[in-house]
Amino acid sequence: MTIAKAITRLAFLGDRLVTTGAVRDQHGQNETYYPDTPPDAVAFPETTEEVSRILRICHEEACPVVPYGAASSLEGQHLCTSGGLSLDMNRMATVLEVRAEDLNCTVQPGITRLRLNEELRATGLMFPVDPGADASIGGMAATRASGTTAVRYGTMRENILALEAVMADGTIIRTGTQARKSSTGYDLTHLLIGSEGTLGIITELTLRLQGIPEATSAATCRFDSVENAVNCVIATIQSGLPMARIELLDEMMVKGFNAHSGAGLPEVPHLFLEFHGTPAGVVEQAGTFGMIAEDFGASGWQVAEKAEERTALWTMRHKAHYASAALGKGKHLWPTDVCVPISRLAEAVLQAQKDAVALGLTSTIVGHVGDGNFHAGVSVDPADADEMHRAEAFTGALARTALRLGGTVSGEHGIGLGKQKYMAEEHGAALTYMRAIKQAFDPKNILNPGKLLPPTNEVPHAAAE
């Protein structure tokens, strides 16, 4: 590995190749408990051709390359744990084309979801995937993000039609088309989505768009137990009611919102809801939900019809990471997530709560429970070995629960560094084929090395027990 030589050869970037400590330190930080890991250098490409040239050089010199967007990932996907080059994509942030008549657009990877929707607003269209953070679209694709609206509009997997990507050796490829379906060849588009930068660097995306709903209404209600709240969600989804968002907050999460935002909410489980459609349609949807919720003891029904009220509600929800951290009084947050079949959701959530109590941990639960996905945020002190051990036991137990119930160890955060130990238990013999794909795409292992796939000598984790 000749990282220094690769950096020397990248001098053609001029002042867009940075080796100063402050910029390197910035690119080595993360939102959670992982240690800071500054890269050896940071590159700021502006075109696909520059990305190609950078990768060709790094491939020849066996220099690691890790793509960097908004750095909002929660499993350390953007950290340069093997040193090398952080490839900051934030200067490639343009909407290249909007085809309103076809309900799609083509963008560069560095544009964030909020800026994209600002630029789309005049067309009457929107990109619906909302993971909470103002993440870059490229990062959202690389981690197969979803979020609060997935119950209605799907995840990144369902909302990307085509990609342009640069392979490890600098080759530029295009996958997919503007057509809504295809029966030609291997589906490389969806292979790259969720690959966390380990198979190629995404440089362009063609996205599905949706019409901005004619009417939108949001609401909140509360329950006397998490079990009743979750069972209300299950009944709602099974009824076929077209919810736009349906979010669960357990009592600890509500306590966190009160501490962080001064929300003043009763500290009991809540559901946050949103309805999209015609003016008459959203009224009907809310009424139908209200009748279902009554059967599970819902109370405190409040409607947010004004845009500013809805914005305040979802802004608070999107700050769940920081609200969870507020309960830890200065500690770091160990975030994790799982996704289970909707019929097993109550069992999974209740088990997670019991495990946190048994292990003496401060933990919140919040989730996009309409599709069976929920998140736990555990407060930890990385210097406290015992607390870190208990937190790892909690995340392991949560993974075991999800797999036992027919689910997955991550519905949204991805694998990165933190969940590699569960890959063999979830995927079994398929992991061998994943490694073969990695070897074929990246034979020198320069693309985000050490992420997603566990080391070949790793012993399967206790989640299989």
C-alpha positions, -999 to +999 in steps of 0.1 A: +000+000+000+015+033-011-008+060+003+018+087+002+026+080-034-011+081-043-015+115-026+015+128-045-001+117-078-034+134-069-017+168-069-036+176-101-065+185-079-046+216-066-062+231-035-090+205-037-066+179-023-063+188+014-039+173+040-043+199+068-051+186+102-084+205+107-100+192+075-087+157+081-101+157+117-135+169+105-137+140+081-127+116+108-156+124+131-189+107+135-223+111+152-219+081+176-194+064+198-167+053+173-132+067+178-122+096+155-103+083+125-088+111+103-079+101+067-045+108+053-060+133+028-093+147+016-102+151-021-130+173-034-139+161-069-162+182-091-169+158-120-173+121-127-142+122-148-122+135-118-136+107-096-125+083-123-090+097-124-087+096-086-098+060-084-075+049-112-046+064-093-057+049-060-063+015-076-027+015-090-013+025-057-036+003-036-047+034-016-080+031+003-109+054-008-139+061+013-168+083+000-180+111+022-213+130+020-232+145+050-215+122+075-248+115+091-245+077+089-248+059+123-226+029+118-193+046+108-196+040+071-177+071+062-147+066+085-113+059+070-104+031+094-076+019+071-063+055+064-061+066+028-084+091+010-117+106+021-136+114-011-158+143-003-186+144-028-202+177-016-191+197-046-210+174-069-244+186-057-263+197-088-298+188-101-289+179-137-323+174-151-360+173-141-384+154-163-417+163-147-437+145-173-420+112-165-420+119-127-382+116-124-350+136-121-313+131-123-290+145-097-254+144-085-247+125-052-237+155-030-271+172-031-290+168+002-327+158+003-339+192+017-321+211-011-334+188-037-370+193-026-365+230-025-354+229-061-383+206-070-410+226-053-419+248-083-426+217-104-452+204-079-431+173-073-411+160-044-386+133-035-403+115-007-376+095+012-370+112+045-345+096+069-346+125+093-311+139+089-305+162+059-284+134+043-269+135+009-287+116-018-256+096-027-252+086+010-288+077+012-284+054-018-252+039-005-268+029+028-302+021+013-318+046+036-355+049+043-372+069+070-405+082+082-423+081+049-413+046+038-446+031+049-462+049+020-435+058-005-409+030+000-371+032+007-343+043-015-343+009-032-378+016-046-371+052-056-339+049-077-343+041-114-307+044-126-271+051-114-238+063-128-209+049-108-171+047-109-156+013-103-125+007-082-102+008-113-117+041-125-141+026-151-174+046-154-206+025-157-243+033-160-270+010-146-307+011-152-327+036-173-355+061-170-380+033-178-400+020-148-389-016-154-365-037-173-358-074-179-323-070-192-292-083-174-281-084-138-297-057-117-265-037-109-285-007-098-299-024-068-266-042-061-249-008-057-278+006-036-269-004+000-233-015-008-220+013+014-193+024-010-176-010-010-184-018-047-183+016-065-186+053-060-220+067-071-217+099-092-252+103-106-287+091-097-320+090-115-348+092-089-385+086-089-406+116-079-440+120-064-466+147-067-468+170-037-501+160-020-530+184-024-536+182+013-515+171+043-526+166+079-506+155+109-517+144+144-505+129+176-521+107+202-509+088+233-514+054+249-510+039+283-486+013+271-462+006+242-480-027+236-513-008+229-496+017+207-479-009+186-510-031+183-528+000+171-501+004+144-505-032+134-542-030+131-539+002+111-515-013+086-535-045+083-566-024+076-550-010+044-553+026+056-528+046+034-507+062+061-480+087+050-461+085+083-467+065+115-441+069+142-438+053+176-422+071+206-418+051+238-420+069+272-382+073+274-381+089+239-409+113+250-388+121+281-359+129+258-379+152+237-391+171+268-355+174+280-341+184+246-369+205+230-391+214+260-419+196+242-441+194+273-456+160+263-470+136+288-443+110+293-462+080+280-460+062+246-471+084+216-478+079+179-470+108+155-490+105+123-494+121+089-520+117+062-516+127+025-543+131-002-572+153-011-588+176+016-617+152+020-594+122+018-571+133+047-602+140+069-615+105+061-581+089+068-578+106+101-613+097+111-607+060+102-575+060+122-592+076+151-618+048+153-590+022+152-571+040+179-601+042+202-601+004+204-566+005+219-573+032+244-558+062+225-562+096+241-549+132+237-557+134+200-542+166+186-543+176+149-516+198+132-531+211+100-510+243+096-478+239+077-458+255+106-473+231+131-465+201+110-429+214+105-425+218+142-438+183+149-415+166+124-385+188+132-388+175+168-391+139+156-361+143+134-340+154+164-346+121+181-308+113+180-300+144+200-330+140+223-319+105+231-284+118+239-299+145+262-310+117+285-274+105+288-263+139+302-233+143+280-226+107+272-222+094+237-251+077+219-250+041+207-278+039+181-290+007+166-320-005+147-338-036+136-368-044+114-392-073+119-425-085+103-453-062+113-471-089+132-441-094+155-434-057+162-450-055+196-430-085+208-397-071+195-403-036+211-413-050+245-383-073+245-360-044+238-374-024+266-370-054+290-334-060+279-325-023+285-339-024+320-323-057+329-289-044+317-293-011+336-291+011+305-308+043+295-324+036+262-350+052+240-371+036+213-385+054+183-394+040+150-410+040+116-432+012+129-455+012+100-430-010+082-417-028+113-385-008+117-376+008+150-345+024+166-330+022+200-306+048+213-284+038+243-264+063+263-228+052+268-195+064+281-168+049+258-144+052+288-166+029+309-157-006+298-185-022+318-212+001+304-199-005+268-200-042+275-236-039+286-245-018+256-230-044+233-250-071+251-281-050+245-275-046+208-266-083+205-299-093+222-318-070+199-302-086+169-311-120+183-347-110+188-350-096+152-335-127+136-356-150+158-388-132+147-379-135+110-365-099+107-332-083+099-305-068+121-308-034+103-337-019+085-321+015+079-287+022+096-268-004+075-238-025+086-207-003+084-185-012+113-210-020+140-231-049+127-206-070+107-207-096+135-243-104+126-239-108+089-232-146+089-262-153+112-285-134+089-272-144+055-255-178+060-240-193+029-250-161+009-222-143+026-197-163+006-212-150-026-212-114-012-175-118-007-171-131-042-189-100-056-166-077-036-136-095-049-148-092-085-157-055-082-127-045-060-099-070-062-074-047-044-100-039-016-095-002-019-132+008-017-142+015+019-122-015+032-132-030+065-169-022+062-201-042+057-184-077+052-169-093+083-133-106+082-132-141+068-117-154+100-144-140+122-163-164+144-201-162+141-216-141+168-238-153+196-269-140+177-270-175+162-275-192+196 
